[in-house]
Amino acid sequence: MGDNSLGSSINTEVLLRRGDVYGLMEALEDDDFTVRRDAAEALETLADERALEALIRSLRYEEWQEEYPVLTGVRAASARALGRIGNPKAVDHLIMALDDTDIDVKIAAIRSLSGFPEERVFEAIRRFIDHPDENVRKNAVWALIKLNPERGLRYASMALYDESWVVRKTAARSMIGVADEGYLDILIDKLGDPDSDVRRQALLAVVNIGEAAVKPLIQKLEDPSWQTRAMVAEALGEIGSKKDVKPLKGMLSGRKRDENRYVRGKVAEALGLIGDPEAVEALQRAAKDPYPFVRRKARAALDIIDAKPDLEVFDNGELRFRYPRFWDLSEASEDERLVEGSWDDNLEFVIKRKEVPEITAEEFSEVLFDVLVRKGFFNLSRDIIRIDNEHGYIMTGETKEKRVIVFVFKKKMNIYYIYFRGPLERIRDSYRYIRVFINTLHA
């Protein structure tokens, strides 16, 4: 046991830069407990097997540590480091860490154990599915699916009805690409969940099941809840089966016209994603709907059907959109830069994300507008637009040779901003595809 009142001359940042594993192992036993924590976090970054035994020792909980909260950070970082190293010798010690008094250590142990697909690990984590803390339950669900998808699905499907939306969201998300049609009824039921994030993840899980989901989804189009009908329409659009066209067309006009304008808008959007020219006449009528939302979605759908032969789908789990196949896309490695792309004649675009909970989309757009002014752009404009069902902004500006189009919107705590740049005429020629991109963007 050390004396936390003593200072230390050890600089863990220097040791990390040097890759000095032995120096960091020594720092794990320093008298200054903050140095121990920093050393454990540095060893987590390095994930070097030489530190295995030292990390196992620093993971161990002893009662005297309760007096020093900083030591929970040492144990949590040690658990994470052992998971990254991946040596099976750590399994017994990580299972013991599941009984640590600190929630963060429990969670770190659960996540690290998810990399060891053994029966004893599954059983050890299974008992946390009903833990009082929602973050423990959430991570237990995630780990069980990762350890054994077939068995884990049972627990994930039960967690879809957890009282915490955080747990329900994780359960639905963990089922994406894993659940089969045996779980369709439960997942379709969760399209009516009170939380929008849960509904979105359930939708993605249903869409991943594919064609088998079409018939039960069509039956659900008559659900009394308008929110459920809207999500069902969206799911059918994402699946893209032409079997959906007839029942969806009927919801836009005539005897079976849906009474809810939001549902009609989502139906129009779905018909665009399906891309069957048979829907054009119904969409043209919907483009004259009394409500702007429906008209906008119908016009966007007609754009997509017109461009359909050229379109691809991008989906990386955070962003989903349609784009022309001649755009050259790549995921970016910078923290704020998510996706970048280019096509002929120096046309380029980039999607960025910035976590700024205290700033609105309007305020952020004003900042970007000022940047364009300072950079000498002229013919500047800023208008309101809807992006991913959120309040957003579109800004345009020109130089003598270039044109820039900037989109800004906020989703929860994140600001997303998207730049398109290129020669004036080429940007104008690309408006149709830019509209399709924006109208199909989900974050």
C-alpha positions in Angstrom: 0.0 0.0 0.0 1.4 3.4 -1.0 1.2 6.9 0.5 -0.8 9.0 -1.9 0.5 12.2 -0.3 4.0 11.8 -1.9 4.9 13.4 -5.2 6.5 11.5 -8.0 9.1 12.4 -10.6 7.8 9.8 -13.1 6.4 11.2 -16.3 4.1 8.6 -17.8 3.5 10.6 -21.0 7.3 10.4 -21.8 7.3 6.7 -21.0 4.3 6.2 -23.3 6.0 8.1 -26.2 9.1 6.0 -25.7 7.1 2.8 -25.6 8.9 2.1 -22.3 6.8 -0.9 -21.0 9.0 -1.7 -18.1 9.1 1.9 -16.9 5.3 2.0 -17.0 5.1 -1.3 -15.1 7.3 0.2 -12.4 5.0 3.2 -12.4 2.0 0.9 -11.6 3.5 0.6 -8.1 4.4 4.3 -7.6 3.5 6.0 -4.3 1.5 8.6 -6.2 -1.8 6.9 -7.1 -2.5 9.3 -10.0 0.8 8.1 -11.6 -0.5 4.5 -11.2 -3.7 5.4 -13.0 -1.8 7.2 -15.8 0.5 4.3 -16.1 -2.4 1.8 -16.4 -4.0 4.0 -19.1 -0.7 4.2 -21.0 -0.3 0.4 -20.8 -3.9 0.1 -22.1 -2.7 2.1 -25.2 0.4 0.0 -25.7 -1.4 -3.3 -25.1 2.0 -5.0 -24.7 2.0 -8.6 -23.4 5.1 -8.0 -21.4 2.9 -6.1 -18.9 0.4 -9.0 -18.4 1.4 -10.0 -14.9 1.8 -6.4 -13.7 -1.7 -5.5 -15.0 -3.2 -8.6 -13.4 -1.7 -7.4 -10.0 -3.0 -3.8 -10.5 -6.5 -5.2 -11.3 -6.8 -6.8 -7.9 -9.2 -5.1 -5.5 -8.3 -4.8 -1.8 -10.5 -3.2 0.9 -8.0 -0.4 1.8 -8.4 0.9 -1.8 -11.9 2.2 -0.9 -10.2 5.2 0.7 -8.6 6.2 -2.6 -11.2 6.6 -5.4 -8.4 7.3 -8.0 -7.5 3.6 -7.7 -10.8 2.6 -9.4 -9.3 4.2 -12.5 -6.2 2.0 -12.1 -8.3 -1.1 -11.9 -10.6 -0.1 -14.8 -7.7 0.8 -17.1 -6.0 -2.5 -16.1 -9.1 -4.4 -17.1 -9.3 -2.7 -20.4 -5.6 -3.2 -21.1 -5.9 -7.0 -20.4 -8.8 -7.2 -22.8 -6.7 -5.5 -25.5 -3.7 -7.8 -24.9 -6.1 -10.8 -25.2 -4.1 -13.4 -23.3 -6.3 -16.1 -21.9 -4.3 -16.1 -18.7 -6.2 -12.9 -17.8 -9.7 -14.6 -17.9 -9.9 -15.8 -14.3 -8.8 -12.4 -13.0 -11.2 -10.5 -15.2 -14.0 -12.8 -14.0 -13.0 -11.9 -10.4 -13.1 -8.2 -11.4 -16.8 -8.6 -12.2 -17.4 -8.5 -8.5 -15.4 -5.2 -8.0 -17.3 -2.6 -6.0 -16.9 0.0 -8.7 -19.3 0.1 -11.7 -16.6 1.3 -14.1 -14.4 -1.6 -13.3 -17.3 -4.1 -13.7 -18.0 -2.6 -17.1 -14.3 -2.7 -18.2 -14.2 -6.3 -17.1 -17.4 -7.2 -19.0 -16.1 -5.6 -22.2 -12.7 -7.2 -22.0 -14.2 -10.6 -21.3 -16.3 -10.3 -24.5 -13.1 -11.1 -26.4 -12.8 -14.6 -24.8 -15.7 -16.8 -26.2 -15.7 -19.4 -23.5 -18.7 -21.0 -21.8 -17.5 -19.9 -18.3 -17.2 -16.3 -19.5 -20.8 -16.4 -21.0 -22.2 -17.7 -17.7 -20.2 -15.2 -15.6 -21.6 -12.2 -17.6 -25.1 -13.6 -17.9 -25.8 -12.9 -14.3 -25.5 -9.1 -14.9 -28.4 -9.0 -17.4 -30.6 -7.8 -14.5 -28.1 -5.6 -12.7 -29.6 -2.5 -11.1 -27.2 -0.2 -13.1 -28.4 0.4 -16.7 -24.8 0.7 -18.0 -23.9 -2.7 -16.6 -27.0 -4.2 -18.2 -26.3 -2.5 -21.5 -22.7 -3.8 -21.6 -23.8 -7.3 -20.5 -26.2 -7.5 -23.4 -23.6 -6.3 -25.9 -21.0 -8.8 -24.5 -23.4 -11.8 -24.6 -24.2 -11.3 -28.3 -20.5 -10.9 -29.1 -19.6 -14.1 -27.1 -22.3 -16.3 -28.5 -24.7 -14.7 -31.1 -27.1 -17.5 -31.1 -27.5 -17.7 -27.3 -27.0 -14.0 -26.8 -30.0 -13.2 -29.0 -32.3 -14.6 -26.3 -31.1 -12.2 -23.7 -31.0 -9.3 -26.2 -34.6 -9.9 -27.2 -35.6 -9.8 -23.5 -33.6 -6.6 -23.0 -35.7 -4.9 -25.8 -38.3 -4.5 -23.0 -35.9 -3.1 -20.4 -37.2 0.0 -18.5 -34.1 1.9 -19.7 -34.0 3.2 -23.3 -30.2 2.9 -23.2 -30.4 -0.8 -22.7 -33.2 -1.2 -25.3 -31.2 0.7 -27.8 -28.1 -1.5 -27.2 -30.2 -4.6 -27.4 -31.7 -3.6 -30.7 -28.4 -2.5 -32.1 -26.7 -5.7 -31.1 -29.3 -7.7 -33.0 -28.5 -6.0 -36.3 -27.1 -8.6 -38.7 -27.5 -11.3 -36.1 -31.2 -11.7 -35.7 -33.1 -13.9 -38.1 -36.8 -14.1 -39.0 -37.6 -15.9 -35.7 -37.1 -12.5 -34.0 -39.1 -10.5 -36.6 -42.3 -10.1 -34.4 -40.4 -8.7 -31.5 -38.3 -6.3 -33.6 -41.3 -5.1 -35.6 -43.1 -4.5 -32.3 -40.2 -2.3 -31.2 -40.8 -0.1 -34.2 -43.4 1.4 -31.9 -41.0 1.9 -29.0 -41.4 5.3 -27.2 -37.8 6.2 -27.8 -36.7 7.3 -31.3 -33.2 5.8 -31.0 -34.6 2.4 -30.1 -37.0 2.6 -33.0 -34.2 3.4 -35.4 -32.0 0.5 -34.2 -35.0 -1.9 -34.4 -35.7 -0.7 -37.9 -32.1 -1.4 -39.0 -32.3 -4.9 -37.4 -35.5 -5.6 -39.4 -34.0 -4.2 -42.6 -31.0 -6.6 -42.2 -33.3 -9.6 -42.1 -34.4 -8.6 -45.6 -37.1 -10.0 -47.8 -38.5 -12.3 -45.1 -39.6 -9.1 -43.2 -41.7 -7.7 -46.1 -45.0 -9.6 -45.5 -45.3 -9.0 -41.7 -44.3 -5.3 -42.3 -47.0 -4.9 -44.9 -49.5 -6.3 -42.4 -48.2 -3.7 -39.8 -49.0 -0.8 -42.2 -52.5 -0.8 -40.6 -51.2 -0.4 -37.0 -53.3 2.2 -35.1 -50.1 4.1 -34.1 -49.0 6.6 -36.7 -45.4 6.4 -35.4 -45.4 2.7 -36.0 -46.9 3.0 -39.5 -44.2 5.6 -40.3 -41.4 3.4 -39.1 -42.8 0.4 -41.0 -42.9 2.4 -44.2 -39.3 3.5 -43.7 -38.3 -0.2 -43.1 -40.0 -1.2 -46.3 -38.2 1.5 -48.2 -34.9 0.4 -46.9 -35.5 -3.2 -47.8 -36.5 -2.1 -51.3 -38.8 -4.9 -52.4 -41.1 -4.2 -55.3 -43.8 -6.2 -53.4 -44.2 -3.1 -51.3 -45.1 -0.7 -54.1 -48.8 -1.4 -54.4 -49.8 -1.2 -50.7 -47.6 1.9 -50.2 -49.1 3.7 -53.3 -52.5 3.2 -51.8 -51.5 5.1 -48.6 -50.8 8.2 -50.6 -54.2 8.7 -52.2 -57.7 7.2 -52.7 -59.7 5.1 -50.3 -56.7 3.9 -48.2 -55.0 7.2 -48.1 -53.3 7.5 -44.7 -54.8 10.2 -42.5 -51.5 11.3 -41.0 -49.3 13.6 -43.1 -46.1 12.4 -41.5 -46.9 8.9 -42.5 -47.7 9.9 -46.1 -44.4 11.7 -46.2 -42.5 8.6 -45.1 -44.5 6.5 -47.5 -43.4 8.8 -50.4 -39.8 8.5 -49.1 -40.1 4.7 -49.1 -41.3 4.6 -52.6 -38.4 6.7 -53.7 -36.0 4.3 -52.1 -37.6 1.3 -53.7 -37.2 3.1 -57.0 -39.9 1.5 -59.0 -41.2 3.7 -61.9 -44.6 2.3 -61.2 -44.8 4.6 -58.2 -44.2 7.8 -60.3 -47.8 8.6 -60.9 -48.8 8.3 -57.2 -45.8 10.4 -56.2 -46.7 13.1 -58.7 -50.1 13.3 -57.1 -48.4 13.4 -53.7 -46.3 16.3 -54.9 -49.5 18.3 -54.8 -50.5 17.2 -51.3 -51.8 20.0 -49.0 -48.9 19.6 -46.6 -45.3 20.8 -47.4 -43.7 17.8 -45.7 -45.5 15.3 -48.0 -44.8 17.4 -51.1 -41.1 17.7 -50.3 -40.8 13.9 -49.7 -42.6 13.2 -52.9 -40.4 15.5 -55.0 -37.3 14.0 -53.4 -38.6 10.5 -54.2 -39.1 11.4 -57.8 -35.5 12.7 -57.9 -34.3 9.3 -56.5 -36.3 7.3 -59.0 -34.9 9.4 -61.8 -31.3 8.8 -60.6 -31.9 5.3 -59.4 -29.7 3.4 -62.0 -26.7 5.5 -60.8 -27.1 5.1 -57.1 -25.2 3.2 -54.4 -25.8 2.9 -50.6 -23.3 4.0 -48.0 -23.8 2.7 -44.5 -21.1 2.6 -41.8 -23.3 2.3 -38.8 -23.4 6.0 -38.0 -24.2 7.5 -41.4 -26.4 6.1 -44.1 -27.1 7.7 -47.5 -27.4 7.2 -51.2 -24.9 8.6 -53.7 -24.0 8.2 -57.3 -21.6 5.4 -58.0 -19.2 7.7 -59.8 -18.4 9.5 -56.5 -15.2 8.1 -55.0 -15.9 7.8 -51.2 -13.6 6.9 -48.3 -14.0 7.0 -44.5 -11.7 9.6 -43.0 -9.4 9.0 -40.0 -9.6 12.4 -38.4 -11.8 12.8 -35.3 -14.2 15.3 -36.8 -13.9 14.2 -40.4 -16.1 11.2 -41.1 -16.4 10.7 -44.9 -14.8 12.4 -47.8 -15.3 12.0 -51.5 -14.5 13.4 -54.9 -15.4 13.0 -58.6 -14.3 14.5 -61.9 -13.1 18.0 -62.5 -12.0 18.7 -58.9 -15.4 18.3 -57.3 -15.1 17.2 -53.7 -17.1 16.9 -50.5 -16.6 16.1 -46.9 -18.8 15.2 -44.0 -17.7 16.4 -40.5 -19.1 15.9 -37.0 -18.5 18.1 -34.0 -19.7 17.4 -30.4 -21.0 20.7 -29.2 -24.0 20.2 -26.9 -24.2 23.9 -26.1 -24.4 25.3 -29.7 -27.5 25.1 -31.9 -27.4 24.4 -35.7 -28.4 28.0 -36.3 -25.5 29.4 -34.2 -23.0 27.0 -35.9 -24.3 28.0 -39.4 -23.8 31.7 -38.5 -20.1 30.9 -37.6 -19.6 29.1 -40.9 -21.3 31.9 -42.8 -18.9 34.4 -41.3 -16.0 32.1 -42.3 -17.2 32.2 -45.9 -17.4 36.0 -45.8 -13.9 36.3 -44.4 -12.6 34.0 -47.2 -14.0 36.3 -49.9 -17.0 34.3 -51.1 -19.7 36.4 -52.8 -23.4 35.8 -53.8 -23.7 34.3 -50.3 -27.0 32.9 -49.1 -28.3 31.0 -46.0 -31.7 29.2 -45.9 -33.5 26.8 -43.7 -33.7 23.2 -44.7 -34.8 19.8 -43.2 -32.1 17.2 -43.0 -32.7 13.8 -41.4 -36.0 15.2 -39.9 -34.0 17.9 -38.1 -33.9 21.7 -38.5 -30.9 22.6 -40.6 -29.3 25.1 -42.9 -28.0 25.3 -46.4 -25.4 28.0 -47.4 -24.0 28.7 -50.8 -21.3 31.0 -52.0 -19.0 31.6 -55.0 -15.6 32.8 -56.1 -14.8 33.6 -59.7 -14.3 29.9 -60.5 -15.6 27.9 -57.5 -18.9 27.3 -55.8 -19.4 25.9 -52.3 -22.5 24.4 -50.8 -22.6 23.8 -47.0 -25.2 21.9 -45.1 -25.5 22.1 -41.3 -27.8 20.2 -38.9 -27.8 18.9 -35.3 -28.6 15.4 -34.1 -28.6 15.1 -30.3 -25.3 16.6 -29.1 -23.6 16.5 -32.5 -23.4 19.1 -35.2 -23.0 17.6 -38.7 -21.7 19.9 -41.4 -21.1 18.9 -45.1 -19.2 20.8 -47.7 -19.4 20.5 -51.5 -16.8 22.4 -53.5 -16.1 22.5 -57.2 -16.2 24.5 -60.5 -19.4 26.5 -60.9 -20.9 24.7 -63.8 -20.0 21.2 -62.5 -21.5 21.9 -59.2 -24.7 23.0 -60.9 -24.8 19.8 -62.9 -24.5 17.8 -59.7 -27.5 19.4 -57.9 -29.7 16.4 -58.6 -27.3 14.0 -56.9 -26.6 16.4 -54.0 -30.4 16.6 -53.4 -30.6 12.8 -53.4 -27.7 12.6 -51.0 -29.2 15.1 -48.6 -32.7 13.6 -48.8 -31.5 10.1 -48.0 -29.0 11.1 -45.3 -29.5 9.5 -41.8 -27.1 10.1 -38.9 
